């Protein structure tokens, strides 16, 4: 070990460099490292939110949200897609196999109030921040409490589609995508999920290797990601 130069006192050294100088050098290196860009994502087409079109008979499906920093949120919950229309203060819903309405509704500030004369029920939902259009309308994202106690998120899209979501759980992990192969590592899950995938416009087709199952996901651009309050990594 080189000896420190004596200047009336002994200075501690780091690999022969006075400690105070070494600290300045280290800080400088950290600043430079923070300024450098991270590794580029091989396939940025999958960034954003994707809702599964393949669901159980009970309407259970999953939502994937890929971020540019390599993290992914996987949310499992009840998922229904309605067609909706409004006429005055009346709301009509069409599930394909069943219709609902007329439902009386009104909007007071950031609160959506609905009354179903036939069922004799009433409910309120709060608009999610950032989802309000310039003119007050039902279009946007509304959050309330489902009868089960879980969150209920309803996303009224401008094209007349209502995404009705009751998220049960969200797990956060990491992913890699190279244009044909997707891998996801989710804490507390039994395996690393590896799949082949292809993106066809707003549809992503994913085939998982562990069971050969094919899942179809639809891109959701106009609505924010649904995130529950607890993550598996916390």
Secondary structure, 3 states (H helix, E strand, C coil): CCCCCECCCECCEECCEEHHHHHHHHHHHHHHHHHCCCCCCCCHHHCEEEEECCCCCCCEEEEEEECCCCEEEEEEEEEEEEEEEEECCEEEEECCCCEEEEEEEEEECCEEEEEECCCCEEEEEEECCCCCCCCCCCCEEEEEECCCCCEEEEEECCCCEEEEEEEEEEEEEEEEECCCEEEEEECCCCCEEEEEEEEECCEEEEEECCCCCEEEEEEECCCCCCCCCCCCCC
